[in-house]
Amino acid sequence: MSTPRPIIIGAALTVTQLAEVIGLDLSEVEAVLSAQGEPSGPDDIVAGHLAVEVGRALGVALAIEPRDLALEYLYSFETSGSPPEMEGRAGRLARGVLDDLDGLDSRIEEVSEHWSVSRMPVVDRNVLRIALHELEHHPSIPTAVVVSEAVRLASTYSTEKSASFVNGVLSALARIARGE
């Protein structure tokens, strides 16, 4: 008998979203969070690692989307100056970005009209770096998937205008990186 594949979640979601994702009643999720001394209101934000614990307590396997974790790693690196513990696919993705940081930034600036990478919000520049790295080094991932995931990350973790900015910059980068 094989173990069921985990449900993939973002690195942060509301208690209501967590209940919906795992297909259980909101009150069950709230009860587990309350028992752990965590905020449990429907609109309270649950970090991905805590959501995984809640899922485990309720018998549901959850895993955090690697791009969300890679974004966390890169954000942590940029704000603290030292690389955090990086594991698995997310760690490989973040290390790939860090290994080619100057090159990625240069290519992003080439297509970003009136924006230097240093002026971009921290989340936006790291979302663009992750996506460009994937475009250049992971040809098996369709361009549409790379772009839609980057737009999702920008929509979830950055400003109101970030999704359209990221989409525009990535469209130009995809044409260059993949000839599309």
Secondary structure by P-SEA (a helix, b strand, c coil): ccccccccccccccaaaaaaaacccaaaaaaaaaaacccccccccccaaaaaaaaaaacbbbbccaaaaaaaaaaaaaacccccccccaaaaaaaaaaaaaaaaaaaaaacccccccccccaaaaaaaaaaaaaacccccccaaaaaaaaaaaaacccccaaaaaaaaaaaaaaaaaccc
